[in-house]
Amino acid sequence: MDTVTAFGIVALTFMMLMYALESRGRAFVLAFAAGCALSSTYGFLSSAWPFRIVEAVWSVIALRRWARAAR
């Protein structure tokens, strides 16, 4: 297994775990946004451009939900 694949596995696992824990608080929503950004980075590193774009969009959506929850 190469480094990029290992990074992708860790990033996606983190993202899915934070998504599952989102209902426990705002911090997990922010962590999910970070996980999406990490997954987008993996998409960039692995040349999976559609994946990169989708994950970047999810990151922005999660950041907006996190900001809205603060109000």
Kinemage of the C-alpha trace (Angstrom):
@kinemage 1
@onewidth
@group {chain A} dominant
@subgroup {mainchain}
@vectorlist {calphas} color= white
{ca met a 1} P 0.000 0.000 0.000
{ca asp a 2} L 1.405 3.383 -0.952
{ca thr a 3} L 1.308 6.534 1.156
{ca val a 4} L -1.480 8.218 -0.819
{ca thr a 5} L -3.764 5.197 -0.430
{ca ala a 6} L -3.057 5.016 3.308
{ca phe a 7} L -3.815 8.736 3.620
{ca gly a 8} L -7.091 8.208 1.745
{ca ile a 9} L -8.141 5.365 4.021
{ca val a 10} L -7.421 7.424 7.136
{ca ala a 11} L -9.138 10.541 5.740
{ca leu a 12} L -12.283 8.702 4.639
{ca thr a 13} L -12.512 6.723 7.868
{ca phe a 14} L -12.194 9.933 9.887
{ca met a 15} L -14.809 11.670 7.735
{ca met a 16} L -17.327 8.826 8.102
{ca leu a 17} L -16.764 8.596 11.859
{ca met a 18} L -17.301 12.339 12.315
{ca tyr a 19} L -20.452 12.155 10.190
{ca ala a 20} L -21.787 9.392 12.439
{ca leu a 21} L -21.047 11.505 15.536
{ca glu a 22} L -22.442 14.820 14.228
{ca ser a 23} L -25.568 14.594 16.373
{ca arg a 24} L -23.392 14.808 19.511
{ca gly a 25} L -22.424 18.416 18.976
{ca arg a 26} L -21.142 21.248 16.819
{ca ala a 27} L -17.522 20.187 17.207
{ca phe a 28} L -18.250 16.996 15.287
{ca val a 29} L -19.829 18.984 12.449
{ca leu a 30} L -16.637 21.035 12.220
{ca ala a 31} L -14.553 17.839 12.370
{ca phe a 32} L -16.710 16.395 9.557
{ca ala a 33} L -15.932 19.487 7.467
{ca ala a 34} L -12.233 18.928 8.140
{ca gly a 35} L -12.620 15.268 7.167
{ca cys a 36} L -14.246 16.315 3.899
{ca ala a 37} L -11.332 18.678 3.242
{ca leu a 38} L -8.879 15.849 3.919
{ca ser a 39} L -10.833 13.584 1.565
{ca ser a 40} L -10.756 16.318 -1.064
{ca thr a 41} L -6.989 16.488 -0.623
{ca tyr a 42} L -6.852 12.737 -1.182
{ca gly a 43} L -8.843 13.220 -4.391
{ca phe a 44} L -6.262 15.760 -5.523
{ca leu a 45} L -3.326 13.507 -4.638
{ca ser a 46} L -4.849 10.489 -6.367
{ca ser a 47} L -5.927 12.498 -9.443
{ca ala a 48} L -9.588 11.692 -8.805
{ca trp a 49} L -10.874 15.137 -9.809
{ca pro a 50} L -14.631 14.456 -9.539
{ca phe a 51} L -14.121 13.057 -6.036
{ca arg a 52} L -12.046 16.086 -5.094
{ca ile a 53} L -14.741 18.507 -6.235
{ca val a 54} L -17.587 16.662 -4.495
{ca glu a 55} L -15.683 16.457 -1.219
{ca ala a 56} L -14.773 20.150 -1.404
{ca val a 57} L -18.454 21.004 -1.850
{ca trp a 58} L -19.375 18.793 1.132
{ca ser a 59} L -16.745 20.584 3.191
{ca val a 60} L -18.313 23.966 2.416
{ca ile a 61} L -21.807 22.628 3.200
{ca ala a 62} L -20.608 21.261 6.547
{ca leu a 63} L -18.891 24.552 7.410
{ca arg a 64} L -22.122 26.409 6.697
{ca arg a 65} L -24.078 24.000 8.940
{ca trp a 66} L -21.488 24.463 11.690
{ca ala a 67} L -21.748 28.265 11.424
{ca arg a 68} L -25.548 28.135 11.406
{ca ala a 69} L -25.562 25.965 14.539
{ca ala a 70} L -23.631 28.695 16.374
{ca arg a 71} L -26.509 31.135 15.979
